[in-house]
Amino acid sequence: MSQLARESKVKVLLEKQKFNQKEISEMTDAQIEYYHWLYFEDSVYDYM
């Protein structure tokens, strides 16, 4: 993941207060992508 993409996803996680800065700094790119997807990406199942 690019640094810009990582920073934008980290910003969203911090704004929503799901994690604190220390927890996020210890996460891998894959973990950040997963939690961003888990909490903030729409799914087709959300609209059923």
C-alpha positions in Angstrom: 0.0 0.0 0.0 1.3 3.4 -0.8 2.2 5.8 2.1 -0.6 8.2 1.0 -3.2 5.4 1.0 -2.0 4.2 4.5 -2.2 7.8 5.9 -5.7 8.3 4.6 -6.9 5.0 6.1 -5.1 5.7 9.4 -6.8 9.2 9.5 -10.2 7.6 9.1 -9.6 5.1 11.8 -8.4 7.8 14.2 -11.3 10.1 13.4 -13.8 7.3 14.2 -11.9 6.5 17.4 -11.7 2.8 16.7 -8.0 2.7 17.6 -5.5 5.0 19.2 -2.2 6.2 17.5 -0.1 3.6 19.4 -2.2 0.7 18.3 -2.2 1.9 14.7 1.5 2.5 14.6 2.1 -1.2 15.4 -0.3 -2.5 12.7 0.9 -3.8 9.3 -0.6 -2.5 6.1 -2.7 -5.5 5.8 -4.2 -5.0 9.2 -5.0 -1.3 8.5 -6.7 -2.3 5.2 -8.7 -5.0 7.0 -10.0 -2.7 9.7 -10.7 0.1 7.3 -12.7 -2.4 5.2 -14.4 -3.9 8.2 -15.7 -0.6 9.6 -16.0 1.7 6.6 -16.5 -0.1 3.3 -20.0 -0.6 2.1 -21.0 -4.1 1.2 -23.7 -5.2 -1.2 -25.2 -7.0 1.8 -25.6 -3.7 3.6 -28.3 -2.8 1.1 -30.3 -6.0 1.2 
